[in-house]
Structure formats: structure tokens, C-alpha cells
Amino acid sequence: MADVLVALLWLAIGCAIPCAVLGTFLVLRRMSLLGDAISHAVLPGIAVGFLLTQQLSGWPVLVGAAAFGVITALAAQWLHRRTRLPEDSSLGVVFTALFAVGVVLITYAARRWHADLDPGCVLYGQLELSAVDTQTVLGWSVPAAFLETLLPVNLLVLSGVALFWKELQLVSFDYEQAEILGFRPGWVVHGLLAAVAGVCVAVFREVGSVLVLALLIAPAATALLLARRLAAVVVIAVGVGVSAALLGCLAAVHYNWNTAGSIAVALGSIFALAMFVSPRQGLLAQLWRRAALRWRIVCEDVLAFCFRVEEAARQGRLSSPAIRAKELRRLVGRIWPIVLWSLRWRGELIPAEPGYWQLSESGRKRARQIVRSHRLWETWLQRHFALPADHLHAVAERMEHFLTPELQAELAAELGETHDPHGREIPPA
């Protein structure tokens, strides 16, 4: 059992690494659907190569598949220009037609020469069968398919990406700039597509079309959720592909599942996990940012209320500049003890007398900026939209939390007002 697992790992990791590396550039170029198309459209190239040589390996098969991969992209572009069909529709028509042609040719070849060609392997691959044929290298049992096909493909892909790193990086992020600098980005893209087609051929027999697509897209998509620098994205994509290969092979051996399907499920699970824990785009990070924003708004509302109480006390409309706890409870509801503790911990509210609270100097400064934003925005709205005075407060109450000091300065310079539409003084900066 252990020998089978090790052999499966050699093959699965050998398939995952080149797919993850090239898939990163496909995703960055927004060509994921094209990767799907190529992973299917190489099938007629494989079939034609087999019809010519009666072998499923060798240069004729590789060249035929790479040619059909590039033909897929060119045919889709031609169809889009000639018929005005959307690009995705053109691509869908081309690759489904080519895939169907490949299935027909494989079925014909299997019947004509009684060859061991199972159309079902087109979808699922035959990773388990390839793991049986092994060779001993330095005491290790290594699958022959890894030594003869996957290892050279890995070396070619990694060395090619390292050699053309600058060109791939520029074309991935700024195609027009690459044209201006004379990098011939069209050739770079076509070379990338040919490399993807070649890798698809190399791993097609082992993992099938479903897992080829998953290995091309899922690791790169996962890595882009976790990193922003291209080198880090490529490394993480490779790590995701290798991890999925390990988890999928373990599950396949332990539960007697299909290996390619298990790896695809592992890829989807890792992507789902990254979707939750991504520091920038993850669901948990989004929930945290929303909660933090709501909390900030609640605290700023309390500070602004305290500032207005102080303002009313200075004008003689209230007897005390301090607020009572029950007023705080009425303002923010049941969470008032937590809000009060938070503002005290930050030193923005201080006790005035038993049961009363008032602004500290730092709290007063922050509250002044919030009220200033509110009244500047009310003034700006009335000047530009001629809204009634009773329509201004609700809008300004939302906007006051998002005006930066720079925007405040611009509004103050444009308006030149010292009082808002209600006749209240606009606090100084």
C-alpha cells in the first residue's frame, strides 16, 4: 500500500507543478476559459498523433497537441472577429467541436487497431495504472511515466518560466506596455498557450481532462487570494497543487476513491478554505472589516453626541456638559457598557462625577472632526442640490465618518462658510 501511495505521489506532484506554474499566468491574463478549452482541444492532436504513429507518446503526439492548442486560440479569435460573437461563446464553440472530434477519432482508432484507448480515461485519466509501471532509481521505486515524461516536462517548464520571467511578468500585467517596449507580447502569449498544450498532453494520460483544468486554475486562483507579488503567487500555487496532490492521493488510497477525482476535491477544498481565511479578500476578513467599521461608527456617534452636549452647555441650553449613562444606553442600546469601556480604554471619555461622563482632550479633538465633517457636508449638499434643511441631517450623519482631513479642507475652502444651514457653527479644524 505504501509503495502504491509513493508512486501515486510521484505522478500527482509531477502533474501538479507545471500546471500550477503555467496556470498562474493564464489566470493573470484572464484566460482561464482558454485553459479549459486547451485542456479539451488537445485531444484531437493526441488522436492524430496516435493515428500517425500508433503510439500515445513521442514528439508527434506532443507537436500535434500543441498545434491544436494554438489553433483553438486562433480559431476562437477569428470567429469572434468575423461573426461578432462574444469571445467566450466563440471559444465555447471551438473547443467543444474539437473535443468532440477528438473523442470520435479516439473511438475510431480503438476500433480500427484494437488499441487500448478508453474514452473514459479522457475524463478521469489512469493515474492508478501508471503507478504500477515503476523503475528503481537510487533505491526508490519511481513510475516510468514520471521519469520519461513528467520529469522532463517539469524541467522544461520551470527553466522556460525562469528564462522568460520578465516577459511573462510584463505581458501578464501590462500587455500594451509590452507592445510599446517591443517584447512582441503576442508571441509570448502564443508560446504560453503552446506550453500549456504541451503540459496538457504530458499529464493527460495520467489525470484526464477534468483534473488538468483543476490543476491549471484552482492553485493559481487560491494563490491570488493569499498573495499579491507574482513570485509569491507562483510559489503558493505550486504549494497548493502539491498539497492537493498529497491529500488527494492519501484519500484515494485510504478510501479506495478515484485518484484524479480526489485531487480535484482537495483542490476545491483548499480554495474554499483560502476564500475564508484570505487576509484581504477572505470572508472572515470582510466580516471583520465590516464589524470594525460598524464599531468605529458607533463610537464616533457617541463622541459626536458628547461634543454636541458640550456645545449646548456652552450656549446655556443645557446645565452640564457631561452625559449620564442612561443617555448612552438610549443612544447605542445594549452594547453601551462595551462602548463605554472602549472609549475609556482609549482615553476619549473620562468620568466627570458619579454616573456622568465627559470628553477628554483627545476625545474632544476627534469629536470636533466628526461634527465638522457633518456640518461641512450639510452645507455642501444645500449649496449644490438645494435640498430642504430637514433632508440634510440623515445623509450627513452617514458621510461624516468617511471625510478625511484633506476633503474637509477642500470643502471648507470651496464653501467659505462658518455656519451650517441650521445656523450652527462649523468647528475649526
Secondary structure, 3 states (H helix, E strand, C coil): CHHHHHHHHHHHHHHHHHHHHHHHHHHHCCCHHHHHHHHHHHHHHHHHHHHHHCCCCCHHHHHHHHHHHHHHHHHHHHHHHHHCCCHHHHHHHHHHHHHHHHHHHHHHHHHHHCCCCCHHHHHHCCHHHHCCCEEEECCEEEEHHHHHHHHHHHHHHHHHHHHCHHHHHHHHHCHHHHHHCCCCHHHHHHHHHHHHHHHHHHHHHHHHHHHHHHHHHHHHHHHHHHCCCHHHHHHHHHHHHHHHHHHHHHHHHHHCCCHHHHHHHHHHHHHHHHHHHCCCCCHHHHHHHHHHHHHHHHHHHHHHHHHHHHHHHHCCCCCCCCEEHHHHHHHHHHHHHHHHHHHHHCCCEEEEECCEEEECHHHHHHHHHHHHHHHHHHHHHHHHHCCCHHHHHHHHHHHCCCCCHHHHHHHHHHHCCCECCCCCECCCC
